[in-house]
Amino acid sequence: MQQPEVFTLRTLFTRPYLPSLLSSFALLAIAYVVEHHANLYAFDYALRPTSNYVGDLILDNIPALDLNFFIVEGAFISIVLGLLYVLSKPRSVLFSLKAVALFIIVRAFFISLTHVGIHPESINPGLGLFDSIYLYLNFQSGLFFSGHTALPFLIALIFWGNKRARHILIALTIAFGAAVLLAHIHYSIDVLAAPFMVYGIYKIAAYLFPRDYALIEPPPKT
């Protein structure tokens, strides 16, 4: 497929790219349904007497801190800013949407497999609007692997060629990873495994959606 010299958001709605854009939204819708049911299952399982919390070398040796504002509101702000950044790079939109959808589906699969009880010192979200949305989407029972840690790292991989964006996103990955540990809402394995899981998802997405992945690269100079 010959790429246009000027690629804008409007280009995504032209005939060569519109089917891929529609399939991106369809995949995101499927991902939401899968995640929703996975969270419901994980929450139901968390209420069973067999779902007990486990010891953790890091959590057992640090105090629990209330970092809800950063974890909840900070996450929503980061998602909005990240979305705006992706939209400012129209070539990245198709692959980013599909990679995020694949990330959601894979994470939903993993949180459905093994069920560990919430750590007893876990800081519960507040009662605000964003806290309610956060609980609806997460229930705090979807532990492995940490979405707070994984999502900014996924976007960092997509925009790895942009040094400033890469550094900011890696800093967010570390900051959110530290925050969810300090708040005791994730076990250390959830956080430490997230970058490795995401790298695999990124590679799978590049394999499954090669045309969308190729768009991220600028057109060759003539």
Protein Blocks (a to p, Z undefined) as FASTA:
>chain_A
ZZdfbdcfklmmpmklmmmmmmmmmmmmmmmmmmmmmmmmmmmmmmpmklccdddfklmm
cccddfklmmmmmmmmmmmmmmmmmmmmmmlmmmmmmmmmmmmmmmmmmmmmpccdddfk
lccddfbfklmmmmmmnnomambccfklmmmmmmmmmmmmpmklmmmmmmmmmmmmmmmm
mnopacfklmmmmmmmmmmmmmmmmmmmmmlmmmmpccddZZ
